């Protein structure tokens, strides 16, 4: 009888592991969907930023601050 109970316990373990693997697969699918959505949104934001930069370049380059410095010179460090 011990061998039968061991076999049943092993089958129960296999079924539980299969359910866990299935649950993890669903979670991975949801994560993949979220990553694809984030990638799509990032690409859209990159396009917007490129448009802003192109617009700024069309009007004379880097934006100026009230003290006359440009954004590029501010990022370069103190003068």
RODO-2510 file (C-alpha; in nm, 4 decimals, decimal comma):
residues 79
     n   res          X          Y          Z
     1     x     0,0000     0,0000     0,0000
     2     x     0,2927     0,2317     0,0596
     3     x     0,3934     0,2296    -0,3057
     4     x     0,0404     0,3291    -0,4099
     5     x     0,0286     0,6182    -0,1627
     6     x     0,3734     0,7322    -0,2819
     7     x     0,2530     0,7239    -0,6441
     8     x    -0,0595     0,9234    -0,5564
     9     x     0,1483     1,1778    -0,3639
    10     x     0,3805     1,2112    -0,6630
    11     x     0,0834     1,2651    -0,8971
    12     x    -0,0577     1,5294    -0,6633
    13     x     0,2788     1,7059    -0,6643
    14     x     0,2921     1,6955    -1,0435
    15     x    -0,0557     1,8472    -1,0726
    16     x     0,0303     2,1232    -0,8254
    17     x     0,3524     2,2007    -1,0104
    18     x     0,1658     2,2108    -1,3409
    19     x    -0,0806     2,4628    -1,1972
    20     x     0,2056     2,6766    -1,0686
    21     x     0,3782     2,6694    -1,4075
    22     x     0,0532     2,7660    -1,5789
    23     x     0,0018     3,0554    -1,3374
    24     x     0,3577     3,1771    -1,3960
    25     x     0,3081     3,1556    -1,7724
    26     x    -0,0007     3,3789    -1,7425
    27     x     0,2003     3,6277    -1,5359
    28     x     0,4815     3,6303    -1,7939
    29     x     0,2276     3,6942    -2,0717
    30     x     0,0847     3,9904    -1,8788
    31     x     0,4340     4,1256    -1,8179
    32     x     0,5171     4,0921    -2,1875
    33     x     0,2021     4,2874    -2,2748
    34     x     0,2960     4,5590    -2,0256
    35     x     0,6493     4,5833    -2,1648
    36     x     0,5131     4,6136    -2,5193
    37     x     0,2776     4,8916    -2,4056
    38     x     0,5624     5,0746    -2,2290
    39     x     0,7798     5,0417    -2,5399
    40     x     0,5009     5,1882    -2,7532
    41     x     0,4560     5,4796    -2,5132
    42     x     0,8316     5,5434    -2,4954
    43     x     0,8569     5,5492    -2,8742
    44     x     0,5760     5,8044    -2,8835
    45     x     0,7516     6,0218    -2,6246
    46     x     1,0798     5,9986    -2,8154
    47     x     0,8991     6,1178    -3,1270
    48     x     0,7517     6,4096    -2,9363
    49     x     1,0925     6,5060    -2,7990
    50     x     1,2449     6,4923    -3,1468
    51     x     0,9675     6,7231    -3,2633
    52     x     1,0374     6,9644    -2,9778
    53     x     1,4091     6,9655    -3,0559
    54     x     1,3425     7,0191    -3,4261
    55     x     1,1048     7,3029    -3,3405
    56     x     1,3600     7,4644    -3,1097
    57     x     1,6284     7,4335    -3,3774
    58     x     1,3985     7,6004    -3,6293
    59     x     1,3691     7,9024    -3,4008
    60     x     1,7387     7,9576    -3,3407
    61     x     1,8756     7,6610    -3,1525
    62     x     1,8831     7,5861    -2,7835
    63     x     1,6331     7,7557    -2,5546
    64     x     1,7641     8,0576    -2,3634
    65     x     1,7326     8,1336    -1,9945
    66     x     1,6547     8,4722    -1,8479
    67     x     2,0259     8,5408    -1,7946
    68     x     2,1056     8,4757    -2,1640
    69     x     2,2628     8,1325    -2,1231
    70     x     2,1498     7,8513    -2,3482
    71     x     2,0439     7,5115    -2,2201
    72     x     2,3521     7,3587    -2,3809
    73     x     2,5898     7,5969    -2,2053
    74     x     2,4185     7,5307    -1,8721
    75     x     2,4722     7,1588    -1,9120
    76     x     2,8386     7,2109    -2,0044
    77     x     2,9116     7,3360    -1,6531
    78     x     3,0186     7,6649    -1,4964
    79     x     3,2074     7,9138    -1,7129
***
